[in-house]
Amino acid sequence: MTFHFGTSATILFDFWKPYNVGTLLASMVVICLMGVAYEGLKFLRDYLLIRHQKSVSFDEFRGPTEPGSNTTLTRQRLETKPIGMFSTVHIIQTVLHFVQFILSYFLMLIFMTFNVWLCLATALGIAIGYFVFGWQKSKNSDTADCCH
């Protein structure tokens, strides 16, 4: 197989066949939006997980700890909430992971049509999605990719 610049291709399903430049451009826009959605889902999963895991409890000592001392001590303890297998958070993460997984394979299959225009739309959508969502990524992200 080689890359080609044609205007006709079957994209994922038999009913999705652009037949001229206009329908190819419309398909490219849809594919680009799929790439943005893929990156958005990765960000959303990361954001929800971190939001759930971060809980801070403060134990403050107001006033001196010893007679004659004028210092106030503040102690901060970080705790992470455990996630159970059947918890709402885990179920939401699982559904989002499923959607992200399907979307990533759709994008891979679109790229494998070897149509240069569709490949560019895929890469551009992922790049735009990363530009929009990637700058806020956590350093401890659990949504690592295996495909790119």
FISE-19072 format. One record per residue: x, y, z of N, C-alpha, C in turn. Coordinates in steps of 0.05 Angstrom, whole numbers, plus 32768, in hexadecimal, padded with zeros to 4 digits. Layout:
BEGIN
<nx: X, ny: Y, nz: Z, cax: X, cay: Y, caz: Z, cx: X, cy: Y, cz: Z>
...
This chain:
BEGIN
<nx: 8011, ny: 7FE9, nz: 8000, cax: 8000, cay: 8000, caz: 8000, cx: 8012, cy: 8019, cz: 8000>
<nx: 8008, ny: 802D, nz: 7FF2, cax: 8017, cay: 8046, caz: 7FF1, cx: 8004, cy: 805D, cz: 7FF7>
<nx: 800F, ny: 8074, nz: 7FFF, cax: 7FFF, cay: 808B, caz: 8003, cx: 7FF5, cy: 8096, cz: 7FE9>
<nx: 7FDD, ny: 80A0, nz: 7FE9, cax: 7FD1, cay: 80AB, caz: 7FD0, cx: 7FC2, cy: 80C4, cz: 7FD6>
<nx: 7FBD, ny: 80D4, nz: 7FC2, cax: 7FAF, cay: 80EE, caz: 7FC5, cx: 7F93, cy: 80EE, cz: 7FBA>
<nx: 7F87, ny: 80D7, nz: 7FB8, cax: 7F6C, cay: 80D5, caz: 7FAC, cx: 7F56, cy: 80E2, cz: 7FBC>
<nx: 7F3F, ny: 80E5, nz: 7FAF, cax: 7F28, cay: 80F2, caz: 7FBD, cx: 7F14, cy: 80DD, cz: 7FC6>
<nx: 7F18, ny: 80C4, nz: 7FBE, cax: 7F04, cay: 80B0, caz: 7FC6, cx: 7F12, cy: 809B, cz: 7FD8>
<nx: 7F04, ny: 8093, nz: 7FED, cax: 7F0E, cay: 807F, caz: 7FFF, cx: 7EF6, cy: 8076, cz: 8010>
<nx: 7EF8, ny: 805E, nz: 801A, cax: 7EE4, cay: 8054, caz: 802D, cx: 7EEF, cy: 805A, cz: 8049>
<nx: 7EE1, ny: 806A, nz: 8058, cax: 7EEB, cay: 8072, caz: 8073, cx: 7EDA, cy: 8063, cz: 8088>
<nx: 7EE6, ny: 804F, nz: 8093, cax: 7EDC, cay: 803F, caz: 80A9, cx: 7EC3, cy: 802E, cz: 80A2>
<nx: 7EAF, ny: 803A, nz: 8095, cax: 7E97, cay: 802B, caz: 808F, cx: 7E90, cy: 802F, cz: 8072>
<nx: 7E80, ny: 801C, nz: 8067, cax: 7E79, cay: 801D, caz: 804B, cx: 7E69, cy: 8037, cz: 8043>
<nx: 7E5A, ny: 8042, nz: 8056, cax: 7E4B, cay: 805A, caz: 8050, cx: 7E5B, cy: 8073, cz: 8051>
<nx: 7E74, ny: 8072, nz: 805B, cax: 7E84, cay: 808A, caz: 805C, cx: 7E99, cy: 808A, cz: 8046>
<nx: 7E90, ny: 8092, nz: 802E, cax: 7EA1, cay: 8093, caz: 8017, cx: 7E9F, cy: 80AE, cz: 800A>
<nx: 7EB4, ny: 80BF, nz: 800E, cax: 7EB4, cay: 80D8, caz: 8000, cx: 7EB7, cy: 80D3, cz: 7FE2>
<nx: 7EA7, ny: 80E2, nz: 7FD2, cax: 7EA7, cay: 80DD, caz: 7FB5, cx: 7EB1, cy: 80F5, cz: 7FA5>
<nx: 7EB6, ny: 810C, nz: 7FB3, cax: 7EC1, cay: 8123, caz: 7FA5, cx: 7ED1, cy: 8134, cz: 7FBA>
<nx: 7EDC, ny: 814A, nz: 7FB1, cax: 7EED, cay: 815A, caz: 7FC3, cx: 7EDC, cy: 8165, cz: 7FDA>
<nx: 7EC4, ny: 816D, nz: 7FD5, cax: 7EB3, cay: 8178, caz: 7FEB, cx: 7EAE, cy: 8164, cz: 8001>
<nx: 7EA7, ny: 814C, nz: 7FFA, cax: 7EA1, cay: 8137, caz: 800E, cx: 7EBB, cy: 812E, cz: 801B>
<nx: 7ED2, ny: 8130, nz: 800D, cax: 7EEB, cay: 8129, caz: 8019, cx: 7EF3, cy: 813E, cz: 802E>
<nx: 7EEE, ny: 8158, nz: 8027, cax: 7EF4, cay: 816D, caz: 803B, cx: 7EE2, cy: 816B, cz: 8053>
<nx: 7EC9, ny: 8164, nz: 804F, cax: 7EB7, cay: 8160, caz: 8066, cx: 7EC0, cy: 8149, cz: 8077>
<nx: 7EC9, ny: 8133, nz: 806B, cax: 7ED4, cay: 811C, caz: 8079, cx: 7EED, cy: 8124, cz: 8088>
<nx: 7EFE, ny: 8135, nz: 807C, cax: 7F16, cay: 813E, caz: 808A, cx: 7F0F, cy: 814E, cz: 80A3>
<nx: 7EFB, ny: 815E, nz: 80A1, cax: 7EF3, cay: 816E, caz: 80B9, cx: 7EE9, cy: 815B, cz: 80CF>
<nx: 7ED9, ny: 8148, nz: 80C8, cax: 7ECF, cay: 8134, caz: 80DC, cx: 7EE6, cy: 8125, cz: 80E8>
<nx: 7EF9, ny: 811C, nz: 80D8, cax: 7F10, cay: 810D, caz: 80E2, cx: 7F21, cy: 811F, cz: 80F4>
<nx: 7F25, ny: 8138, nz: 80EC, cax: 7F34, cay: 814B, caz: 80FD, cx: 7F26, cy: 814E, cz: 8118>
<nx: 7F0C, ny: 8151, nz: 8118, cax: 7EFD, cay: 8153, caz: 8131, cx: 7EFF, cy: 8139, cz: 8142>
<nx: 7F01, ny: 8122, nz: 8135, cax: 7F05, cay: 8109, caz: 8143, cx: 7F20, cy: 810A, cz: 8152>
<nx: 7F35, ny: 8114, nz: 8145, cax: 7F4F, cay: 8117, caz: 8151, cx: 7F4F, cy: 8129, cz: 8169>
<nx: 7F41, ny: 8140, nz: 8167, cax: 7F3E, cay: 8152, caz: 817D, cx: 7F2F, cy: 8145, cz: 8194>
<nx: 7F1A, ny: 8136, nz: 818D, cax: 7F0A, cay: 8128, caz: 81A2, cx: 7F1B, cy: 8113, cz: 81B0>
<nx: 7F2C, ny: 8106, nz: 81A1, cax: 7F3E, cay: 80F1, caz: 81AD, cx: 7F50, cy: 80FE, cz: 81C2>
<nx: 7F5D, ny: 8114, nz: 81BB, cax: 7F6E, cay: 8122, caz: 81CE, cx: 7F5E, cy: 812E, cz: 81E5>
<nx: 7F46, ny: 8137, nz: 81DF, cax: 7F35, cay: 8141, caz: 81F5, cx: 7F2D, cy: 812C, cz: 8208>
<nx: 7F28, ny: 8114, nz: 81FF, cax: 7F21, cay: 80FD, caz: 8210, cx: 7F39, cy: 80F6, cz: 8222>
<nx: 7F51, ny: 80F7, nz: 8217, cax: 7F68, cay: 80F1, caz: 8227, cx: 7F6B, cy: 8105, cz: 823E>
<nx: 7F67, ny: 811F, nz: 8237, cax: 7F68, cay: 8134, caz: 824B, cx: 7F52, cy: 8130, cz: 8260>
<nx: 7F3A, ny: 812B, nz: 8257, cax: 7F24, cay: 8128, caz: 826A, cx: 7F28, cy: 8111, cz: 827D>
<nx: 7F32, ny: 80FA, nz: 8273, cax: 7F37, cay: 80E3, caz: 8285, cx: 7F4C, cy: 80EB, cz: 829A>
<nx: 7F61, ny: 80F8, nz: 8291, cax: 7F77, cay: 8101, caz: 82A3, cx: 7F6C, cy: 8114, cz: 82B8>
<nx: 7F5D, ny: 8128, nz: 82AF, cax: 7F51, cay: 813C, caz: 82C0, cx: 7F3F, cy: 8130, cz: 82D5>
<nx: 7F2D, ny: 811E, nz: 82CD, cax: 7F1B, cay: 8112, caz: 82E0, cx: 7F29, cy: 8100, cz: 82F4>
<nx: 7F3D, ny: 80F2, nz: 82EC, cax: 7F4C, cay: 80E1, caz: 82FE, cx: 7F5B, cy: 80F1, cz: 8312>
<nx: 7F69, ny: 8106, nz: 830A, cax: 7F78, cay: 8117, caz: 831C, cx: 7F65, cy: 8126, cz: 832F>
<nx: 7F4F, ny: 812F, nz: 8324, cax: 7F3C, cay: 813D, caz: 8335, cx: 7F31, cy: 812B, cz: 834B>
<nx: 7F2D, ny: 8112, nz: 8344, cax: 7F23, cay: 80FF, caz: 8358, cx: 7F38, cy: 80F8, cz: 836D>
<nx: 7F51, ny: 80F5, nz: 8364, cax: 7F66, cay: 80EB, caz: 8376, cx: 7F70, cy: 8101, cz: 8388>
<nx: 7F6D, ny: 811A, nz: 8381, cax: 7F78, cay: 812F, caz: 8392, cx: 7F64, cy: 8137, cz: 83A7>
<nx: 7F6B, ny: 8131, nz: 83BF, cax: 7F5C, cay: 813C, caz: 83D5, cx: 7F70, cy: 8144, cz: 83EA>
<nx: 7F6E, ny: 815B, nz: 83F4, cax: 7F81, cay: 8165, caz: 8407, cx: 7F72, cy: 816A, cz: 8421>
<nx: 7F7E, ny: 8160, nz: 8437, cax: 7F72, cay: 8166, caz: 8451, cx: 7F87, cy: 8175, cz: 8461>
<nx: 7F7E, ny: 8189, nz: 846E, cax: 7F8F, cay: 819A, caz: 847E, cx: 7F8A, cy: 8195, cz: 849B>
<nx: 7F9F, ny: 8192, nz: 84AA, cax: 7F9E, cay: 8192, caz: 84C7, cx: 7FAD, cy: 81AB, cz: 84D0>
<nx: 7FA0, ny: 81BE, nz: 84DA, cax: 7FAD, cay: 81D6, caz: 84E2, cx: 7FAD, cy: 81D8, cz: 8500>
<nx: 7FC3, ny: 81E1, nz: 850A, cax: 7FC6, cay: 81E6, caz: 8527, cx: 7FC5, cy: 8205, cz: 8529>
<nx: 7FB1, ny: 820F, nz: 8535, cax: 7FAE, cay: 822C, caz: 8538, cx: 7FB9, cy: 8234, cz: 8553>
<nx: 7FCF, ny: 8242, nz: 8552, cax: 7FDA, cay: 824B, caz: 856B, cx: 7FF4, cy: 823D, cz: 8571>
<nx: 8002, ny: 8245, nz: 8586, cax: 801B, cay: 823A, caz: 858D, cx: 8018, cy: 821D, cz: 8596>
<nx: 802C, ny: 820D, nz: 858F, cax: 802C, cay: 81F1, caz: 8597, cx: 8036, cy: 81ED, cz: 85B3>
<nx: 8047, ny: 81FF, nz: 85BD, cax: 8052, cay: 81FE, caz: 85D8, cx: 804E, cy: 8219, cz: 85E5>
<nx: 804A, ny: 8219, nz: 85FF, cax: 8048, cay: 8233, caz: 860C, cx: 8061, cy: 8244, cz: 8607>
<nx: 805D, ny: 825D, nz: 8601, cax: 8074, cay: 826F, caz: 85FC, cx: 807C, cy: 826F, cz: 85DF>
<nx: 8072, ny: 825E, nz: 85CE, cax: 8079, cay: 825D, caz: 85B2, cx: 8065, cy: 826D, cz: 85A2>
<nx: 806E, ny: 827C, nz: 858E, cax: 805B, cay: 828C, caz: 857F, cx: 8058, cy: 8283, cz: 8562>
<nx: 8060, ny: 826A, nz: 855C, cax: 805E, cay: 8260, caz: 8541, cx: 8044, cy: 8250, cz: 853D>
<nx: 8039, ny: 8252, nz: 8526, cax: 8022, cay: 8242, caz: 851F, cx: 802A, cy: 822D, cz: 850B>
<nx: 8025, ny: 8215, nz: 8511, cax: 802C, cay: 81FF, caz: 84FF, cx: 8014, cy: 81F7, cz: 84EE>
<nx: 801A, ny: 81F2, nz: 84D5, cax: 8006, cay: 81E8, caz: 84C2, cx: 8010, cy: 81CE, cz: 84B6>
<nx: 8000, ny: 81BA, nz: 84B8, cax: 8008, cay: 81A0, caz: 84AD, cx: 7FF4, cy: 8199, cz: 8496>
<nx: 7FFF, ny: 8191, nz: 8480, cax: 7FEF, cay: 818A, caz: 8469, cx: 7FF4, cy: 816D, cz: 8462>
<nx: 7FDF, ny: 815F, nz: 845E, cax: 7FE1, cay: 8142, caz: 8458, cx: 7FD2, cy: 813D, cz: 843E>
<nx: 7FE0, ny: 8131, nz: 842A, cax: 7FD3, cay: 812A, caz: 8411, cx: 7FC9, cy: 810E, cz: 8412>
<nx: 7FB1, ny: 810B, nz: 840A, cax: 7FA5, cay: 80F0, caz: 8409, cx: 7F9A, cy: 80EB, cz: 83ED>
<nx: 7F9B, ny: 80D3, nz: 83E4, cax: 7F8E, cay: 80CC, caz: 83CB, cx: 7F77, cy: 80BA, cz: 83D1>
<nx: 7F61, ny: 80BE, nz: 83C3, cax: 7F49, cay: 80AE, caz: 83C8, cx: 7F4C, cy: 8094, cz: 83B8>
<nx: 7F47, ny: 807D, nz: 83C4, cax: 7F48, cay: 8065, caz: 83B4, cx: 7F31, cy: 8063, cz: 83A1>
<nx: 7F36, ny: 8056, nz: 838A, cax: 7F21, cay: 8052, caz: 8377, cx: 7F19, cy: 8035, cz: 8377>
<nx: 7F00, ny: 802F, nz: 837C, cax: 7EF7, cay: 8014, caz: 837C, cx: 7EEF, cy: 800A, cz: 8360>
<nx: 7EEF, ny: 7FF1, nz: 835C, cax: 7EE9, cay: 7FE6, caz: 8342, cx: 7ECE, cy: 7FED, cz: 8337>
<nx: 7EBA, ny: 7FEF, nz: 8349, cax: 7E9F, cay: 7FF5, caz: 8340, cx: 7E97, cy: 8012, cz: 8348>
<nx: 7EAA, ny: 8023, nz: 834D, cax: 7EA4, cay: 803E, caz: 8355, cx: 7E9C, cy: 804E, cz: 833B>
<nx: 7E8D, ny: 8063, nz: 8340, cax: 7E84, cay: 8074, caz: 832A, cx: 7E9C, cy: 807F, cz: 831A>
<nx: 7EB1, ny: 8087, nz: 8328, cax: 7EC8, cay: 8092, caz: 831A, cx: 7ED5, cy: 807D, cz: 8308>
<nx: 7ED8, ny: 8065, nz: 8311, cax: 7EE4, cay: 8050, caz: 8301, cx: 7ED2, cy: 8049, cz: 82E9>
<nx: 7EB8, ny: 8048, nz: 82ED, cax: 7EA6, cay: 8042, caz: 82D7, cx: 7EA7, cy: 8058, cz: 82C2>
<nx: 7EA8, ny: 8071, nz: 82CA, cax: 7EAA, cay: 8087, caz: 82B7, cx: 7EC5, cy: 8086, cz: 82A8>
<nx: 7EDA, ny: 8080, nz: 82B7, cax: 7EF5, cay: 807E, caz: 82AA, cx: 7EF5, cy: 8067, cz: 8296>
<nx: 7EE7, ny: 8051, nz: 829C, cax: 7EE6, cay: 803A, caz: 828A, cx: 7ED7, cy: 8041, cz: 8271>
<nx: 7EC0, ny: 804E, nz: 8274, cax: 7EB1, cay: 8056, caz: 825C, cx: 7EC1, cy: 8069, cz: 824A>
<nx: 7ECD, ny: 807D, nz: 8257, cax: 7EDD, cay: 8090, caz: 8248, cx: 7EF5, cy: 8083, cz: 823A>
<nx: 7F01, ny: 806F, nz: 8248, cax: 7F18, cay: 8060, caz: 823C, cx: 7F0E, cy: 8050, cz: 8224>
<nx: 7EF6, ny: 8044, nz: 8226, cax: 7EEB, cay: 8035, caz: 8210, cx: 7EE7, cy: 8047, cz: 81F8>
<nx: 7EDB, ny: 805F, nz: 81FC, cax: 7ED6, cay: 8071, caz: 81E6, cx: 7EF0, cy: 807B, cz: 81DA>
<nx: 7F04, ny: 8081, nz: 81EB, cax: 7F1E, cay: 8089, caz: 81E2, cx: 7F2C, cy: 8073, cz: 81D1>
<nx: 7F29, ny: 805B, nz: 81DA, cax: 7F35, cay: 8044, caz: 81CD, cx: 7F29, cy: 8040, cz: 81B1>
<nx: 7F0E, ny: 8041, nz: 81AF, cax: 7F01, cay: 803E, caz: 8195, cx: 7F09, cy: 8055, cz: 8183>
<nx: 7F09, ny: 806D, nz: 818D, cax: 7F10, cay: 8085, caz: 817D, cx: 7F2D, cy: 8083, cz: 8173>
<nx: 7F3F, ny: 8079, nz: 8184, cax: 7F5B, cay: 8077, caz: 817B, cx: 7F5E, cy: 8062, cz: 8165>
<nx: 7F4F, ny: 804D, nz: 8166, cax: 7F51, cay: 8039, caz: 8151, cx: 7F43, cy: 8042, cz: 8137>
<nx: 7F2E, ny: 8051, nz: 813A, cax: 7F22, cay: 805E, caz: 8122, cx: 7F36, cy: 8070, cz: 8114>
<nx: 7F44, ny: 8080, nz: 8124, cax: 7F57, cay: 8092, caz: 8118, cx: 7F6E, cy: 8082, cz: 810B>
<nx: 7F76, ny: 806D, nz: 8118, cax: 7F8B, cay: 805C, caz: 810C, cx: 7F82, cy: 8050, cz: 80F2>
<nx: 7F69, ny: 8046, nz: 80F1, cax: 7F5F, cay: 803A, caz: 80D8, cx: 7F5C, cy: 804F, cz: 80C2>
<nx: 7F54, ny: 8067, nz: 80CA, cax: 7F52, cay: 807C, caz: 80B6, cx: 7F6E, cy: 8082, cz: 80AB>
<nx: 7F82, ny: 8083, nz: 80BB, cax: 7F9D, cay: 8088, caz: 80B2, cx: 7FA6, cy: 8072, cz: 809F>
<nx: 7F9D, ny: 805A, nz: 80A5, cax: 7FA6, cay: 8043, caz: 8095, cx: 7F97, cy: 8041, cz: 807A>
<nx: 7F86, ny: 8054, nz: 8074, cax: 7F7C, cay: 8055, caz: 8058, cx: 7F92, cy: 805F, cz: 8045>
<nx: 7FA7, ny: 806B, nz: 8050, cax: 7FBE, cay: 8075, caz: 8041, cx: 7FB6, cy: 808C, cz: 802E>
<nx: 7F9F, ny: 8098, nz: 8033, cax: 7F97, cay: 80B0, caz: 8025, cx: 7FA5, cy: 80C7, cz: 8033>
<nx: 7FB6, ny: 80D5, nz: 8024, cax: 7FC6, cay: 80EA, caz: 8030, cx: 7FB5, cy: 80FF, cz: 803E>
<nx: 7F9E, ny: 8106, nz: 8032, cax: 7F8C, cay: 811B, caz: 803D, cx: 7F80, cy: 8112, cz: 8057>
<nx: 7F78, ny: 80F8, nz: 8059, cax: 7F6D, cay: 80EE, caz: 8071, cx: 7F82, cy: 80EB, cz: 8087>
<nx: 7F9A, ny: 80E3, nz: 807F, cax: 7FB0, cay: 80E1, caz: 8092, cx: 7FB7, cy: 80FD, cz: 809E>
<nx: 7FB8, ny: 8111, nz: 808C, cax: 7FBD, cay: 812C, caz: 8096, cx: 7FA7, cy: 8136, cz: 80A9>
<nx: 7F8E, ny: 812F, nz: 80A2, cax: 7F77, cay: 8137, caz: 80B4, cx: 7F7A, cy: 812A, cz: 80CF>
<nx: 7F82, ny: 8111, nz: 80CF, cax: 7F85, cay: 8102, caz: 80E8, cx: 7F9B, cy: 810F, cz: 80F9>
<nx: 7FB2, ny: 8113, nz: 80ED, cax: 7FC9, cay: 811F, caz: 80FB, cx: 7FC3, cy: 813C, cz: 8104>
<nx: 7FB6, ny: 814B, nz: 80F3, cax: 7FAF, cay: 8167, caz: 80FA, cx: 7F9B, cy: 8167, cz: 8111>
<nx: 7F87, ny: 8156, nz: 8111, cax: 7F74, cay: 8155, caz: 8127, cx: 7F81, cy: 814E, cz: 8142>
<nx: 7F93, ny: 813B, nz: 8142, cax: 7FA1, cay: 8133, caz: 815A, cx: 7FB3, cy: 814A, cz: 8163>
<nx: 7FC0, ny: 8158, nz: 8150, cax: 7FD2, cay: 816E, caz: 8157, cx: 7FC1, cy: 8185, cz: 8163>
<nx: 7FAB, ny: 818C, nz: 8157, cax: 7F9A, cay: 81A1, caz: 8162, cx: 7F8F, cy: 8199, cz: 817D>
<nx: 7F87, ny: 8180, nz: 8180, cax: 7F7D, cay: 8177, caz: 819A, cx: 7F93, cy: 8179, cz: 81B0>
<nx: 7FAB, ny: 8171, nz: 81A9, cax: 7FC1, cay: 8174, caz: 81BC, cx: 7FC7, cy: 8191, cz: 81C2>
<nx: 7FC6, ny: 81A2, nz: 81AE, cax: 7FCA, cay: 81BE, caz: 81B3, cx: 7FB6, cy: 81CA, cz: 81C6>
<nx: 7F9D, ny: 81C1, nz: 81C3, cax: 7F87, cay: 81CC, caz: 81D3, cx: 7F88, cy: 81C0, cz: 81F0>
<nx: 7F8C, ny: 81A6, nz: 81F2, cax: 7F8A, cay: 8198, caz: 820B, cx: 7FA5, cy: 8191, cz: 8218>
<nx: 7FB9, ny: 818C, nz: 8208, cax: 7FD3, cay: 8181, caz: 8212, cx: 7FE2, cy: 8193, cz: 8224>
<nx: 7FDF, ny: 81AD, nz: 8222, cax: 7FEF, cay: 81BF, caz: 8233, cx: 7FE7, cy: 81BD, cz: 8250>
<nx: 7FD0, ny: 81B2, nz: 8256, cax: 7FC7, cay: 81B0, caz: 8271, cx: 7FCB, cy: 8194, cz: 827C>
<nx: 7FDA, ny: 8183, nz: 826E, cax: 7FDD, cay: 8167, caz: 8277, cx: 7FEC, cy: 8166, cz: 8291>
<nx: 7FE4, ny: 8152, nz: 82A0, cax: 7FF1, cay: 814D, caz: 82BA, cx: 800B, cy: 813D, cz: 82B5>
<nx: 801E, ny: 8141, nz: 82C7, cax: 8037, cay: 8132, caz: 82C5, cx: 8033, cy: 8115, cz: 82CB>
<nx: 801E, ny: 810F, nz: 82DB, cax: 8019, cay: 80F4, caz: 82E4, cx: 8001, cy: 80E8, cz: 82D5>
<nx: 8000, ny: 80EC, nz: 82BC, cax: 7FE9, cay: 80E3, caz: 82AC, cx: 7FE8, cy: 80C5, cz: 82AA>
<nx: 7FD0, ny: 80BA, nz: 82AD, cax: 7FCC, cay: 809D, caz: 82AB, cx: 7FC0, cy: 8096, cz: 8291>
<nx: 7FBF, ny: 80A8, nz: 827E, cax: 7FB2, cay: 80A3, caz: 8265, cx: 7FC6, cy: 80A1, cz: 824E>
<nx: 7FDB, ny: 8093, nz: 8253, cax: 7FF1, cay: 8090, caz: 8240, cx: 7FE6, cy: 8081, cz: 8227>
<nx: 7FF2, ny: 8088, nz: 8211, cax: 7FEA, cay: 807B, caz: 81F7, cx: 7FFD, cy: 8065, cz: 81F0>
<nx: 7FF2, ny: 8052, nz: 81E2, cax: 8003, cay: 803D, caz: 81D7, cx: 8007, cy: 8040, cz: 81B9>
<nx: 7FF6, ny: 8050, nz: 81AD, cax: 7FF6, cay: 8052, caz: 8190, cx: 8006, cy: 8069, cz: 8185>
<nx: 800C, ny: 807E, nz: 8194, cax: 801C, cay: 8094, caz: 818A, cx: 802B, cy: 80A2, cz: 81A0>
